[in-house]
């Protein structure tokens, strides 16, 4: 379920006491991932970033029921980033 499917959308409220521990955990894991990616080397790191961007774009467009070709998205990203 997406936020816009909730009955109180677009009124958004959260509980900081519940949210902060989760955000701290995610931030910690993100830092560890960034540290590991730094050890991969330039070429492998760029390939990982390209894969992440491609997946994110495809998943975001699927929310709107638009399904893109993975190879075309990847090619477009490479073109845009040079």
C-alpha positions in Angstrom: 0.0 0.0 0.0 1.2 3.5 -0.8 0.7 6.6 1.3 -1.7 8.1 -1.3 -4.0 5.0 -0.7 -4.5 5.8 3.0 -7.8 7.2 3.9 -6.3 10.3 5.6 -4.1 11.2 2.6 -2.7 13.9 2.2 -2.8 14.6 5.9 0.4 13.0 7.2 1.3 12.4 10.8 4.0 10.4 12.4 5.2 9.2 15.8 8.7 10.5 16.4 9.3 8.0 19.2 8.7 5.1 16.8 10.3 6.7 13.8 13.6 7.8 15.2 15.0 4.4 16.2 14.2 3.1 12.7 15.8 6.1 11.0 18.9 5.7 13.2 19.1 2.0 12.2 18.8 2.9 8.5 21.4 5.6 8.8 23.8 3.2 10.4 23.3 0.6 7.7 23.6 3.3 5.0 26.9 4.4 6.4 28.2 0.8 6.4 27.1 0.3 2.8 28.8 3.5 1.7 32.0 2.4 3.5 31.9 -0.9 1.7 31.2 0.7 -1.7 34.2 3.0 -1.2 36.5 -0.1 -1.1 35.1 -1.5 -4.4 37.1 0.7 -6.7 36.0 3.3 -9.3 34.7 1.1 -12.1 32.7 -1.3 -9.8 31.3 1.6 -7.8 30.1 3.3 -11.0 28.5 0.1 -12.1 26.7 -0.3 -8.8 25.5 3.3 -8.9 24.2 2.8 -12.4 22.3 -0.4 -11.4 20.8 1.4 -8.4 19.6 4.4 -10.5 18.2 2.1 -13.2 16.2 0.1 -10.6 15.0 3.2 -8.8 13.7 4.8 -12.0 11.9 1.6 -13.1 10.3 1.1 -9.7 9.2 4.8 -9.4 7.5 4.7 -12.8 5.8 1.4 -12.0 3.9 3.3 -9.2 2.2 5.2 -12.0 1.6 1.9 -13.9 4.2 2.8 -16.5 6.6 0.0 -17.3 9.9 0.9 -18.9 12.4 -1.3 -20.7 15.4 -1.8 -18.4 18.0 -1.6 -21.1 16.5 1.7 -22.5 16.5 3.3 -19.0 20.1 2.2 -18.4 21.2 3.6 -21.8 19.4 6.9 -21.1 21.2 7.2 -17.7 24.6 6.5 -19.3 23.9 9.1 -22.0 22.7 11.7 -19.4 25.7 11.1 -17.1 28.2 11.0 -19.9 
